């Protein structure tokens, strides 16, 4: 995993653990990585098993779509 990918995945996982509004915070991640467009940041976001598990848990709260 390259450095920018590690930063992106680690930050996204931390936001999920904090129950933060990840979608709203994505522009901050792009800025932190020095990108002017979020599409440049998506290149570095890798779907790890941990990140997918956290996203699924938040999406399906109480057995239904959150």
One Martini backbone bead per residue (centre of mass of N, CA, C, O) as a GRO file, in nm:
protein
   66
    1UNK     BB    1   0.096   0.037   0.024
    2UNK     BB    2   0.070   0.350  -0.021
    3UNK     BB    3   0.075   0.637   0.148
    4UNK     BB    4  -0.193   0.768   0.044
    5UNK     BB    5  -0.363   0.516   0.093
    6UNK     BB    6  -0.316   0.490   0.396
    7UNK     BB    7  -0.436   0.760   0.472
    8UNK     BB    8  -0.719   0.726   0.355
    9UNK     BB    9  -0.801   0.461   0.502
   10UNK     BB   10  -0.745   0.550   0.792
   11UNK     BB   11  -0.939   0.795   0.796
   12UNK     BB   12  -1.201   0.648   0.719
   13UNK     BB   13  -1.199   0.453   0.959
   14UNK     BB   14  -1.205   0.668   1.178
   15UNK     BB   15  -1.472   0.799   1.097
   16UNK     BB   16  -1.643   0.547   1.138
   17UNK     BB   17  -1.577   0.508   1.442
   18UNK     BB   18  -1.694   0.816   1.498
   19UNK     BB   19  -1.963   0.856   1.331
   20UNK     BB   20  -1.916   1.015   1.086
   21UNK     BB   21  -1.956   1.219   0.801
   22UNK     BB   22  -1.796   1.102   0.543
   23UNK     BB   23  -1.906   1.250   0.296
   24UNK     BB   24  -1.851   1.542   0.413
   25UNK     BB   25  -1.522   1.478   0.455
   26UNK     BB   26  -1.388   1.427   0.173
   27UNK     BB   27  -1.277   1.713   0.104
   28UNK     BB   28  -1.062   1.707   0.331
   29UNK     BB   29  -0.899   1.474   0.219
   30UNK     BB   30  -0.827   1.603  -0.049
   31UNK     BB   31  -0.676   1.844   0.070
   32UNK     BB   32  -0.465   1.688   0.237
   33UNK     BB   33  -0.356   1.546  -0.041
   34UNK     BB   34  -0.362   1.792  -0.265
   35UNK     BB   35  -0.647   1.810  -0.395
   36UNK     BB   36  -0.887   1.964  -0.617
   37UNK     BB   37  -1.011   1.678  -0.673
   38UNK     BB   38  -1.183   1.403  -0.577
   39UNK     BB   39  -1.105   1.212  -0.813
   40UNK     BB   40  -0.806   1.196  -0.718
   41UNK     BB   41  -0.867   1.049  -0.445
   42UNK     BB   42  -1.008   0.780  -0.537
   43UNK     BB   43  -0.743   0.636  -0.623
   44UNK     BB   44  -0.660   0.589  -0.297
   45UNK     BB   45  -0.916   0.425  -0.248
   46UNK     BB   46  -0.939   0.130  -0.056
   47UNK     BB   47  -1.111  -0.174  -0.018
   48UNK     BB   48  -1.118  -0.290   0.277
   49UNK     BB   49  -1.236  -0.506   0.501
   50UNK     BB   50  -1.274  -0.299   0.729
   51UNK     BB   51  -1.420  -0.076   0.567
   52UNK     BB   52  -1.657  -0.249   0.466
   53UNK     BB   53  -1.765  -0.333   0.740
   54UNK     BB   54  -1.825  -0.050   0.850
   55UNK     BB   55  -2.015   0.042   0.625
   56UNK     BB   56  -2.224  -0.184   0.660
   57UNK     BB   57  -2.298  -0.130   0.955
   58UNK     BB   58  -2.404   0.164   0.894
   59UNK     BB   59  -2.616   0.093   0.666
   60UNK     BB   60  -2.735  -0.160   0.863
   61UNK     BB   61  -2.933  -0.054   1.083
   62UNK     BB   62  -3.139  -0.261   1.242
   63UNK     BB   63  -3.179  -0.434   0.957
   64UNK     BB   64  -3.166  -0.161   0.797
   65UNK     BB   65  -3.166   0.106   0.616
   66UNK     BB   66  -3.014   0.412   0.710
   0.00000   0.00000   0.00000
